[in-house]
Amino acid sequence: HMSLDQPLSLPGTPDIPGLHYRRLDPGRDFPAMSRVHNLAACIDNPQFQPQSAEALARELTPGSPEQAGGVLIAEMNGKMVAWGNCGLYRQRANLWVGYHEFFILPEWRGQGIELPALNYFEAHISELRQACPAEEAIYKIFVNESDTYWVGQLESAGYTCMAAHANMVRPNLEDIPDHPLPPGIQIRP
């Protein structure tokens, strides 16, 4: 069994002294993951929601060895500079969806840390996919269009936008137009 601190050898890792990737250590990583998430996600996402260490622990504490392999940490001289998570879930009876998310401190962008992580996530999801080979599967990455850095990273890796969604963002709940319901429809408590 591999130690959680054991560096992972990822193809394409940039030659940066002190940089290594490793798996999640649930006993100590969540505070640093919260810090990286909150510093990285607020840059490009207008709907940014801060994440506490406790919330990340609830969401990402591994329930199985496969799930444990889905979290990847990038460290520089023992200090976390990026982390990501990937997995596979069933969206409907015969459709599996692979996904990933990745957060990197702004000062470490453009150093080549992202692509080895992306390749790791793709490989991990492919491994998980082997458990359901006869069913359809897709790979989704949710990126806010304002996150131009990550959009550029994905496009340079060969990804293209296949679908887009709109989110309505209002500064408050004032001045919402009143549109009457069609006849016969009522809203009751």
C-alpha positions as CSV (number, residue, x, y, z in Angstrom):
1,H,0.0,0.0,0.0
2,M,1.4,3.4,-1.0
3,S,2.1,6.0,1.6
4,L,-0.1,9.1,1.3
5,D,3.0,11.3,1.3
6,Q,4.7,9.2,-1.4
7,P,5.2,11.4,-4.5
8,L,3.4,10.2,-7.6
9,S,5.3,10.0,-10.8
10,L,3.0,11.8,-13.4
11,P,4.0,11.9,-17.0
12,G,4.8,15.5,-18.2
13,T,5.5,16.8,-14.7
14,P,7.5,20.1,-15.2
15,D,11.1,20.2,-14.1
16,I,10.5,22.5,-11.1
17,P,12.7,21.7,-8.1
18,G,10.6,20.9,-5.1
19,L,7.4,20.2,-7.1
20,H,5.6,16.8,-6.5
21,Y,2.1,15.4,-6.7
22,R,0.6,13.0,-4.2
23,R,-2.7,11.6,-3.0
24,L,-5.0,13.0,-0.3
25,D,-4.1,12.7,3.3
26,P,-7.5,13.2,5.0
27,G,-5.9,13.7,8.4
28,R,-4.1,16.9,7.4
29,D,-4.9,18.3,4.0
30,F,-8.3,19.9,4.3
31,P,-7.2,23.3,5.8
32,A,-4.6,23.8,3.0
33,M,-7.2,22.7,0.4
34,S,-9.6,25.3,1.7
35,R,-6.9,28.0,1.5
36,V,-6.0,27.0,-2.1
37,H,-9.6,26.8,-3.2
38,N,-10.5,30.1,-1.7
39,L,-7.5,31.9,-3.2
40,A,-7.8,30.3,-6.6
41,A,-11.6,30.1,-7.2
42,C,-12.3,33.7,-6.4
43,I,-10.1,35.0,-9.2
44,D,-12.3,33.9,-12.2
45,N,-15.7,32.9,-10.9
46,P,-18.1,35.7,-10.1
47,Q,-20.3,33.2,-8.2
48,F,-17.4,32.0,-6.0
49,Q,-18.4,30.4,-2.8
50,P,-15.7,30.0,-0.1
51,Q,-15.2,26.5,1.2
52,S,-14.2,25.7,4.7
53,A,-11.9,22.9,5.6
54,E,-14.9,21.2,7.3
55,A,-17.1,21.4,4.2
56,L,-14.3,20.0,2.0
57,A,-13.8,17.1,4.5
58,R,-17.5,16.3,4.4
59,E,-17.5,16.3,0.6
60,L,-14.2,14.6,-0.1
61,T,-13.4,12.2,2.7
62,P,-12.9,9.0,0.8
63,G,-15.5,6.2,1.1
64,S,-13.5,3.7,-1.0
65,P,-10.0,3.3,-2.4
66,E,-11.3,4.4,-5.8
67,Q,-12.6,7.6,-4.4
68,A,-9.4,8.2,-2.4
69,G,-7.4,8.1,-5.7
70,G,-9.7,10.9,-7.1
71,V,-8.0,13.7,-5.1
72,L,-4.7,14.9,-6.3
73,I,-2.4,17.3,-4.4
74,A,0.4,19.4,-5.9
75,E,3.0,20.6,-3.5
76,M,6.0,22.8,-3.8
77,N,8.6,22.1,-1.1
78,G,5.9,20.5,1.1
79,K,3.4,23.4,0.7
80,M,0.2,22.8,-1.2
81,V,0.0,25.0,-4.4
82,A,-2.9,23.1,-6.2
83,W,-5.4,20.3,-5.7
84,G,-8.1,18.7,-7.7
85,N,-10.8,16.0,-7.5
86,C,-12.3,13.7,-10.0
87,G,-14.8,11.0,-10.1
88,L,-17.6,9.1,-11.9
89,Y,-21.3,9.2,-11.1
90,R,-24.4,7.7,-12.6
91,Q,-26.6,10.4,-14.2
92,R,-29.3,8.1,-15.4
93,A,-29.9,4.4,-15.9
94,N,-27.3,3.8,-18.6
95,L,-25.2,7.0,-18.5
96,W,-22.1,7.6,-16.4
97,V,-20.5,11.0,-16.1
98,G,-16.8,11.5,-15.4
99,Y,-15.8,14.9,-14.0
100,H,-13.0,16.8,-12.4
101,E,-12.2,20.2,-10.8
102,F,-8.8,21.7,-10.2
103,F,-7.7,24.7,-8.1
104,I,-4.2,26.2,-8.5
105,L,-2.8,29.3,-6.7
106,P,-2.6,32.2,-9.1
107,E,1.1,32.6,-8.7
108,W,1.6,29.0,-9.9
109,R,-0.5,29.2,-13.0
110,G,1.3,28.8,-16.3
111,Q,4.1,26.7,-14.8
112,G,2.9,23.4,-16.4
113,I,1.3,22.0,-13.2
114,E,-2.2,21.7,-14.7
115,L,-1.6,19.3,-17.6
116,P,-0.1,16.3,-15.7
117,A,-3.1,16.7,-13.2
118,L,-5.6,16.7,-16.1
119,N,-4.0,13.5,-17.5
120,Y,-4.1,11.9,-14.1
121,F,-7.8,12.7,-13.8
122,E,-8.5,11.3,-17.2
123,A,-6.6,8.1,-16.4
124,H,-8.3,7.7,-13.0
125,I,-11.8,8.1,-14.5
126,S,-10.9,5.6,-17.3
127,E,-10.0,3.1,-14.5
128,L,-13.3,3.7,-12.7
129,R,-15.1,3.4,-16.1
130,Q,-13.8,-0.2,-16.5
131,A,-16.4,-1.3,-13.9
132,C,-19.3,-0.4,-16.3
133,P,-17.9,-0.9,-19.8
134,A,-21.2,-1.7,-21.5
135,E,-22.8,1.5,-20.5
136,E,-22.4,5.0,-22.1
137,A,-20.1,7.4,-20.5
138,I,-19.2,11.1,-21.0
139,Y,-16.6,13.4,-19.4
140,K,-17.8,16.8,-18.2
141,I,-15.8,19.7,-17.0
142,F,-17.8,22.6,-15.6
143,V,-16.0,25.9,-16.3
144,N,-17.3,29.4,-15.9
145,E,-16.8,31.4,-19.1
146,S,-15.1,34.2,-17.1
147,D,-12.4,31.6,-16.0
148,T,-10.4,32.4,-19.2
149,Y,-7.3,30.9,-17.8
150,W,-8.8,27.4,-17.2
151,V,-10.7,27.6,-20.5
152,G,-7.4,28.3,-22.3
153,Q,-5.7,25.4,-20.5
154,L,-8.5,23.0,-21.5
155,E,-8.5,24.2,-25.1
156,S,-4.7,23.8,-25.4
157,A,-5.2,20.2,-24.2
158,G,-7.7,19.6,-27.0
159,Y,-11.0,20.1,-25.3
160,T,-13.9,21.9,-27.0
161,C,-17.1,23.4,-25.6
162,M,-20.0,21.0,-26.3
163,A,-22.7,22.6,-24.2
164,A,-23.2,25.9,-22.4
165,H,-25.5,26.9,-19.6
166,A,-26.6,30.2,-18.3
167,N,-26.9,31.3,-14.7
168,M,-29.0,34.2,-13.7
169,V,-27.2,36.4,-11.3
170,R,-29.1,39.1,-9.5
171,P,-27.6,41.5,-7.0
172,N,-30.7,41.2,-4.8
173,L,-34.3,39.9,-4.8
174,E,-35.8,43.4,-5.3
175,D,-37.6,44.5,-8.4
176,I,-38.3,40.9,-9.7
177,P,-41.1,41.3,-12.3
178,D,-44.5,39.9,-11.2
179,H,-45.7,37.5,-13.9
180,P,-49.1,36.0,-13.1
181,L,-49.5,32.2,-13.2
182,P,-51.7,30.8,-15.9
183,P,-55.4,30.3,-15.0
184,G,-56.0,27.3,-12.7
185,I,-52.5,27.1,-11.2
186,Q,-52.1,28.1,-7.6
187,I,-49.2,28.1,-5.2
188,R,-50.0,26.9,-1.7
189,P,-47.9,26.5,1.4
